[in-house]
Amino acid sequence: MSEPFIGEIRPISFNFAPKGWAMCNGQLLPINQNQALFSILGTYYGGDGRTNFALPDLRGRMAVHAGLSVLGIRAGESFHTLTTAELPRHTHLLGASSRPATTPLPAGNLLAAPAQGERLYGTGPVDTALSPDAVSSFGGGQPHENRPPFLVLNYIIALQGIFPSRN
C-alpha cells in the first residue's frame, strides 16, 4: 500500500488490519497514544474527548458522504416495521349489488340483495359500497429487511501515515 493519510479509510477483502491500521469497529483509543489521529477525528465517532476517542464503527453499516448531515451521525435501520402512518391513504372496496341474488356461487359474482333460498350472489354493476367496518384489516406487523443488495467487506482506518494538510 502507498503511504496513507492518517485517518484514511479503505475497504479490504481480508479479515485483519495490517500494521499501522485498525478495523473500523468503533473501538476506543487512548488520546495520549494517538494524538495525530485524535486531532483529525475528535469525538465525531464517540469517546469522552479527555482520555479516549472512538474510531468509526462501520459494522453492519454503509458509509455515506456527509452532504448536508454531520460527520459521525448514525442513521437508518436494518429491519423496519411499517406503521399505518407510513402507508399511503387507500381503500379496500368490496363491490356489491342491490339487485336480487341469483346464485349461491361466489366465483365471478357480487354480493347481492337477499333473495329466496340460499342465493347471496348476483351479476351486474357495482352500485352499493359496504360500510368501512365490514372490511378486514391487513398486514401482520412484522418487520421487513430494509437494506439494498450488499457485499460484506471490512473497512480499516490508518493510524499512521501522512498528516493531511488543509491547504
Sequence and secondary structure as in RCSB ss.txt:
>XXXX:A:sequence
MSEPFIGEIRPISFNFAPKGWAMCNGQLLPINQNQALFSILGTYYGGDGRTNFALPDLRGRMAVHAGLSVLGIRA
GESFHTLTTAELPRHTHLLGASSRPATTPLPAGNLLAAPAQGERLYGTGPVDTALSPDAVSSFGGGQPHENRPPF
LVLNYIIALQGIFPSRN
>XXXX:A:secstr
    BTT EEEESSSS  TTEEESB  EEEGGG HHHHHHHTTTT S SSSEEE  B TT      TTS TT   
  SEE   GGGS       EEEEEE  BS  TT EEEE  STT  EE S   EE  GGGS        EE     
   EEEEESSSB     
